[in-house]
């Protein structure tokens, strides 16, 4: 999306807002990765 290319197997929306959506999706993906790496976010199950 950020490069102006379409994915071969899925589409998000109509493709008209890709330039706007790409940075939003990227920032959310980075946030999710931070949460996954934060052991404190998952609580103590032992």
PDB file with SEQRES, HELIX, SHEET and CRYST1 records, atoms N, CA, C and O in Angstrom:
SEQRES   1 A   46  UNK UNK UNK UNK UNK UNK UNK UNK UNK UNK UNK UNK UNK          
SEQRES   2 A   46  UNK UNK UNK UNK UNK UNK UNK UNK UNK UNK UNK UNK UNK          
SEQRES   3 A   46  UNK UNK UNK UNK UNK UNK UNK UNK UNK UNK UNK UNK UNK          
SEQRES   4 A   46  UNK UNK UNK UNK UNK UNK UNK                                  
HELIX    1 AA1 UNK A   18  UNK A   37  1                                  20    
HELIX    2 AA2 UNK A   39  UNK A   42  5                                   4    
CRYST1    1.000    1.000    1.000  90.00  90.00  90.00 P 1           1          
ATOM      1  N   UNK A   1       0.829  -1.189   0.000  1.00  0.00           N  
ATOM      2  CA  UNK A   1       0.000   0.000   0.000  1.00  0.00           C  
ATOM      3  C   UNK A   1       0.874   1.254   0.000  1.00  0.00           C  
ATOM      4  O   UNK A   1       0.634   2.191  -0.761  1.00  0.00           O  
ATOM      5  N   UNK A   2       1.876   1.258   0.852  1.00  0.00           N  
ATOM      6  CA  UNK A   2       2.730   2.443   0.973  1.00  0.00           C  
ATOM      7  C   UNK A   2       3.496   2.708  -0.325  1.00  0.00           C  
ATOM      8  O   UNK A   2       3.833   3.850  -0.639  1.00  0.00           O  
ATOM      9  N   UNK A   3       3.764   1.634  -1.073  1.00  0.00           N  
ATOM     10  CA  UNK A   3       4.485   1.783  -2.349  1.00  0.00           C  
ATOM     11  C   UNK A   3       3.539   2.001  -3.520  1.00  0.00           C  
ATOM     12  O   UNK A   3       3.976   2.135  -4.663  1.00  0.00           O  
ATOM     13  N   UNK A   4       2.248   2.036  -3.234  1.00  0.00           N  
ATOM     14  CA  UNK A   4       1.279   2.216  -4.307  1.00  0.00           C  
ATOM     15  C   UNK A   4       0.981   0.934  -5.066  1.00  0.00           C  
ATOM     16  O   UNK A   4       0.455   0.966  -6.178  1.00  0.00           O  
ATOM     17  N   UNK A   5       1.324  -0.207  -4.449  1.00  0.00           N  
ATOM     18  CA  UNK A   5       1.094  -1.504  -5.091  1.00  0.00           C  
ATOM     19  C   UNK A   5      -0.089  -2.199  -4.419  1.00  0.00           C  
ATOM     20  O   UNK A   5      -0.353  -1.993  -3.235  1.00  0.00           O  
ATOM     21  N   UNK A   6      -0.784  -3.011  -5.178  1.00  0.00           N  
ATOM     22  CA  UNK A   6      -1.883  -3.783  -4.597  1.00  0.00           C  
ATOM     23  C   UNK A   6      -1.380  -5.166  -4.214  1.00  0.00           C  
ATOM     24  O   UNK A   6      -0.479  -5.715  -4.848  1.00  0.00           O  
ATOM     25  N   UNK A   7      -1.977  -5.717  -3.169  1.00  0.00           N  
ATOM     26  CA  UNK A   7      -1.632  -7.060  -2.733  1.00  0.00           C  
ATOM     27  C   UNK A   7      -2.323  -8.058  -3.653  1.00  0.00           C  
ATOM     28  O   UNK A   7      -3.451  -7.815  -4.081  1.00  0.00           O  
ATOM     29  N   UNK A   8      -1.676  -9.165  -3.964  1.00  0.00           N  
ATOM     30  CA  UNK A   8      -2.289 -10.110  -4.909  1.00  0.00           C  
ATOM     31  C   UNK A   8      -3.469 -10.898  -4.357  1.00  0.00           C  
ATOM     32  O   UNK A   8      -4.248 -11.444  -5.138  1.00  0.00           O  
ATOM     33  N   UNK A   9      -3.631 -10.978  -3.028  1.00  0.00           N  
ATOM     34  CA  UNK A   9      -4.686 -11.836  -2.501  1.00  0.00           C  
ATOM     35  C   UNK A   9      -5.724 -11.145  -1.633  1.00  0.00           C  
ATOM     36  O   UNK A   9      -6.739 -11.763  -1.311  1.00  0.00           O  
ATOM     37  N   UNK A  10      -5.522  -9.903  -1.241  1.00  0.00           N  
ATOM     38  CA  UNK A  10      -6.561  -9.232  -0.473  1.00  0.00           C  
ATOM     39  C   UNK A  10      -6.547  -7.729  -0.718  1.00  0.00           C  
ATOM     40  O   UNK A  10      -5.548  -7.149  -1.143  1.00  0.00           O  
ATOM     41  N   UNK A  11      -7.699  -7.122  -0.433  1.00  0.00           N  
ATOM     42  CA  UNK A  11      -7.876  -5.688  -0.620  1.00  0.00           C  
ATOM     43  C   UNK A  11      -8.532  -5.126   0.638  1.00  0.00           C  
ATOM     44  O   UNK A  11      -9.411  -5.759   1.224  1.00  0.00           O  
ATOM     45  N   UNK A  12      -8.105  -3.948   1.042  1.00  0.00           N  
ATOM     46  CA  UNK A  12      -8.739  -3.262   2.163  1.00  0.00           C  
ATOM     47  C   UNK A  12      -9.495  -2.080   1.580  1.00  0.00           C  
ATOM     48  O   UNK A  12      -8.895  -1.171   1.006  1.00  0.00           O  
ATOM     49  N   UNK A  13     -10.800  -2.095   1.728  1.00  0.00           N  
ATOM     50  CA  UNK A  13     -11.616  -1.027   1.164  1.00  0.00           C  
ATOM     51  C   UNK A  13     -11.657  -1.087  -0.352  1.00  0.00           C  
ATOM     52  O   UNK A  13     -11.520  -2.155  -0.949  1.00  0.00           O  
ATOM     53  N   UNK A  14     -11.844   0.057  -0.957  1.00  0.00           N  
ATOM     54  CA  UNK A  14     -11.955   0.130  -2.411  1.00  0.00           C  
ATOM     55  C   UNK A  14     -10.629   0.441  -3.086  1.00  0.00           C  
ATOM     56  O   UNK A  14     -10.545   0.474  -4.314  1.00  0.00           O  
ATOM     57  N   UNK A  15      -9.589   0.671  -2.283  1.00  0.00           N  
ATOM     58  CA  UNK A  15      -8.291   0.999  -2.845  1.00  0.00           C  
ATOM     59  C   UNK A  15      -8.109   2.471  -3.105  1.00  0.00           C  
ATOM     60  O   UNK A  15      -7.033   2.903  -3.518  1.00  0.00           O  
ATOM     61  N   UNK A  16      -9.150   3.250  -2.868  1.00  0.00           N  
ATOM     62  CA  UNK A  16      -9.080   4.681  -3.147  1.00  0.00           C  
ATOM     63  C   UNK A  16      -8.324   5.446  -2.067  1.00  0.00           C  
ATOM     64  O   UNK A  16      -7.859   6.560  -2.308  1.00  0.00           O  
ATOM     65  N   UNK A  17      -8.197   4.855  -0.873  1.00  0.00           N  
ATOM     66  CA  UNK A  17      -7.575   5.545   0.257  1.00  0.00           C  
ATOM     67  C   UNK A  17      -6.267   4.894   0.694  1.00  0.00           C  
ATOM     68  O   UNK A  17      -5.832   5.094   1.828  1.00  0.00           O  
ATOM     69  N   UNK A  18      -5.640   4.126  -0.176  1.00  0.00           N  
ATOM     70  CA  UNK A  18      -4.435   3.392   0.196  1.00  0.00           C  
ATOM     71  C   UNK A  18      -3.337   4.301   0.743  1.00  0.00           C  
ATOM     72  O   UNK A  18      -2.688   3.955   1.730  1.00  0.00           O  
ATOM     73  N   UNK A  19      -3.126   5.438   0.128  1.00  0.00           N  
ATOM     74  CA  UNK A  19      -2.076   6.348   0.588  1.00  0.00           C  
ATOM     75  C   UNK A  19      -2.364   6.846   2.003  1.00  0.00           C  
ATOM     76  O   UNK A  19      -1.439   7.093   2.776  1.00  0.00           O  
ATOM     77  N   UNK A  20      -3.622   6.992   2.336  1.00  0.00           N  
ATOM     78  CA  UNK A  20      -4.021   7.443   3.664  1.00  0.00           C  
ATOM     79  C   UNK A  20      -3.996   6.294   4.671  1.00  0.00           C  
ATOM     80  O   UNK A  20      -3.621   6.491   5.827  1.00  0.00           O  
ATOM     81  N   UNK A  21      -4.389   5.105   4.241  1.00  0.00           N  
ATOM     82  CA  UNK A  21      -4.464   3.961   5.139  1.00  0.00           C  
ATOM     83  C   UNK A  21      -3.103   3.364   5.473  1.00  0.00           C  
ATOM     84  O   UNK A  21      -2.910   2.874   6.585  1.00  0.00           O  
ATOM     85  N   UNK A  22      -2.175   3.390   4.559  1.00  0.00           N  
ATOM     86  CA  UNK A  22      -0.875   2.735   4.756  1.00  0.00           C  
ATOM     87  C   UNK A  22      -0.175   3.182   6.034  1.00  0.00           C  
ATOM     88  O   UNK A  22       0.240   2.320   6.809  1.00  0.00           O  
ATOM     89  N   UNK A  23      -0.019   4.477   6.300  1.00  0.00           N  
ATOM     90  CA  UNK A  23       0.666   4.856   7.537  1.00  0.00           C  
ATOM     91  C   UNK A  23      -0.146   4.515   8.795  1.00  0.00           C  
ATOM     92  O   UNK A  23       0.436   4.242   9.845  1.00  0.00           O  
ATOM     93  N   UNK A  24      -1.457   4.526   8.701  1.00  0.00           N  
ATOM     94  CA  UNK A  24      -2.294   4.157   9.846  1.00  0.00           C  
ATOM     95  C   UNK A  24      -2.117   2.677  10.182  1.00  0.00           C  
ATOM     96  O   UNK A  24      -1.964   2.313  11.348  1.00  0.00           O  
ATOM     97  N   UNK A  25      -2.139   1.838   9.167  1.00  0.00           N  
ATOM     98  CA  UNK A  25      -1.947   0.409   9.389  1.00  0.00           C  
ATOM     99  C   UNK A  25      -0.551   0.121   9.919  1.00  0.00           C  
ATOM    100  O   UNK A  25      -0.377  -0.728  10.794  1.00  0.00           O  
ATOM    101  N   UNK A  26       0.428   0.817   9.399  1.00  0.00           N  
ATOM    102  CA  UNK A  26       1.801   0.628   9.847  1.00  0.00           C  
ATOM    103  C   UNK A  26       1.970   0.995  11.318  1.00  0.00           C  
ATOM    104  O   UNK A  26       2.610   0.260  12.071  1.00  0.00           O  
ATOM    105  N   UNK A  27       1.411   2.109  11.726  1.00  0.00           N  
ATOM    106  CA  UNK A  27       1.551   2.522  13.128  1.00  0.00           C  
ATOM    107  C   UNK A  27       0.834   1.552  14.054  1.00  0.00           C  
ATOM    108  O   UNK A  27       1.319   1.280  15.152  1.00  0.00           O  
ATOM    109  N   UNK A  28      -0.292   1.034  13.640  1.00  0.00           N  
ATOM    110  CA  UNK A  28      -1.012   0.072  14.469  1.00  0.00           C  
ATOM    111  C   UNK A  28      -0.271  -1.266  14.536  1.00  0.00           C  
ATOM    112  O   UNK A  28      -0.265  -1.919  15.579  1.00  0.00           O  
ATOM    113  N   UNK A  29       0.337  -1.665  13.455  1.00  0.00           N  
ATOM    114  CA  UNK A  29       1.126  -2.897  13.460  1.00  0.00           C  
ATOM    115  C   UNK A  29       2.318  -2.760  14.399  1.00  0.00           C  
ATOM    116  O   UNK A  29       2.638  -3.697  15.131  1.00  0.00           O  
ATOM    117  N   UNK A  30       2.973  -1.619  14.386  1.00  0.00           N  
ATOM    118  CA  UNK A  30       4.092  -1.390  15.300  1.00  0.00           C  
ATOM    119  C   UNK A  30       3.627  -1.447  16.754  1.00  0.00           C  
ATOM    120  O   UNK A  30       4.307  -2.028  17.599  1.00  0.00           O  
ATOM    121  N   UNK A  31       2.489  -0.855  17.045  1.00  0.00           N  
ATOM    122  CA  UNK A  31       1.947  -0.877  18.396  1.00  0.00           C  
ATOM    123  C   UNK A  31       1.622  -2.307  18.832  1.00  0.00           C  
ATOM    124  O   UNK A  31       1.925  -2.692  19.961  1.00  0.00           O  
ATOM    125  N   UNK A  32       1.019  -3.081  17.962  1.00  0.00           N  
ATOM    126  CA  UNK A  32       0.706  -4.475  18.290  1.00  0.00           C  
ATOM    127  C   UNK A  32       1.977  -5.274  18.563  1.00  0.00           C  
ATOM    128  O   UNK A  32       2.004  -6.098  19.477  1.00  0.00           O  
ATOM    129  N   UNK A  33       3.022  -5.038  17.784  1.00  0.00           N  
ATOM    130  CA  UNK A  33       4.286  -5.731  18.014  1.00  0.00           C  
ATOM    131  C   UNK A  33       4.886  -5.354  19.367  1.00  0.00           C  
ATOM    132  O   UNK A  33       5.449  -6.205  20.055  1.00  0.00           O  
ATOM    133  N   UNK A  34       4.770  -4.098  19.747  1.00  0.00           N  
ATOM    134  CA  UNK A  34       5.249  -3.674  21.063  1.00  0.00           C  
ATOM    135  C   UNK A  34       4.492  -4.407  22.166  1.00  0.00           C  
ATOM    136  O   UNK A  34       5.099  -4.858  23.137  1.00  0.00           O  
ATOM    137  N   UNK A  35       3.191  -4.529  22.029  1.00  0.00           N  
ATOM    138  CA  UNK A  35       2.376  -5.227  23.032  1.00  0.00           C  
ATOM    139  C   UNK A  35       2.764  -6.695  23.113  1.00  0.00           C  
ATOM    140  O   UNK A  35       2.870  -7.251  24.206  1.00  0.00           O  
ATOM    141  N   UNK A  36       2.974  -7.323  21.968  1.00  0.00           N  
ATOM    142  CA  UNK A  36       3.335  -8.740  21.950  1.00  0.00           C  
ATOM    143  C   UNK A  36       4.658  -8.959  22.674  1.00  0.00           C  
ATOM    144  O   UNK A  36       4.822  -9.955  23.378  1.00  0.00           O  
ATOM    145  N   UNK A  37       5.590  -8.049  22.509  1.00  0.00           N  
ATOM    146  CA  UNK A  37       6.909  -8.185  23.126  1.00  0.00           C  
ATOM    147  C   UNK A  37       6.917  -7.798  24.605  1.00  0.00           C  
ATOM    148  O   UNK A  37       7.912  -8.052  25.285  1.00  0.00           O  
ATOM    149  N   UNK A  38       5.859  -7.201  25.123  1.00  0.00           N  
ATOM    150  CA  UNK A  38       5.789  -6.753  26.512  1.00  0.00           C  
ATOM    151  C   UNK A  38       5.201  -7.845  27.387  1.00  0.00           C  
ATOM    152  O   UNK A  38       3.984  -8.030  27.430  1.00  0.00           O  
ATOM    153  N   UNK A  39       6.075  -8.572  28.090  1.00  0.00           N  
ATOM    154  CA  UNK A  39       5.625  -9.667  28.944  1.00  0.00           C  
ATOM    155  C   UNK A  39       4.657  -9.192  30.026  1.00  0.00           C  
ATOM    156  O   UNK A  39       3.759  -9.940  30.414  1.00  0.00           O  
ATOM    157  N   UNK A  40       4.822  -7.965  30.519  1.00  0.00           N  
ATOM    158  CA  UNK A  40       3.941  -7.439  31.555  1.00  0.00           C  
ATOM    159  C   UNK A  40       2.512  -7.268  31.057  1.00  0.00           C  
ATOM    160  O   UNK A  40       1.579  -7.296  31.860  1.00  0.00           O  
ATOM    161  N   UNK A  41       2.321  -7.095  29.776  1.00  0.00           N  
ATOM    162  CA  UNK A  41       0.989  -6.908  29.220  1.00  0.00           C  
ATOM    163  C   UNK A  41       0.174  -8.196  29.237  1.00  0.00           C  
ATOM    164  O   UNK A  41      -1.053  -8.167  29.142  1.00  0.00           O  
ATOM    165  N   UNK A  42       0.865  -9.320  29.359  1.00  0.00           N  
ATOM    166  CA  UNK A  42       0.185 -10.614  29.289  1.00  0.00           C  
ATOM    167  C   UNK A  42      -0.149 -11.190  30.661  1.00  0.00           C  
ATOM    168  O   UNK A  42      -0.812 -12.223  30.758  1.00  0.00           O  
ATOM    169  N   UNK A  43       0.301 -10.536  31.705  1.00  0.00           N  
ATOM    170  CA  UNK A  43      -0.018 -11.017  33.045  1.00  0.00           C  
ATOM    171  C   UNK A  43       0.819 -12.229  33.427  1.00  0.00           C  
ATOM    172  O   UNK A  43       1.630 -12.721  32.642  1.00  0.00           O  
ATOM    173  N   UNK A  44       0.610 -12.682  34.611  1.00  0.00           N  
ATOM    174  CA  UNK A  44       1.372 -13.824  35.131  1.00  0.00           C  
ATOM    175  C   UNK A  44       0.451 -15.030  35.235  1.00  0.00           C  
ATOM    176  O   UNK A  44      -0.468 -15.050  36.053  1.00  0.00           O  
ATOM    177  N   UNK A  45       0.698 -16.022  34.414  1.00  0.00           N  
ATOM    178  CA  UNK A  45      -0.163 -17.205  34.415  1.00  0.00           C  
ATOM    179  C   UNK A  45       0.454 -18.369  35.170  1.00  0.00           C  
ATOM    180  O   UNK A  45      -0.072 -19.480  35.098  1.00  0.00           O  
ATOM    181  N   UNK A  46       1.544 -18.160  35.887  1.00  0.00           N  
ATOM    182  CA  UNK A  46       2.183 -19.270  36.606  1.00  0.00           C  
ATOM    183  C   UNK A  46       1.629 -19.445  37.996  1.00  0.00           C  
ATOM    184  O   UNK A  46       2.063 -20.337  38.726  1.00  0.00           O  
TER     185      UNK A  46                                                      
END                                                                             
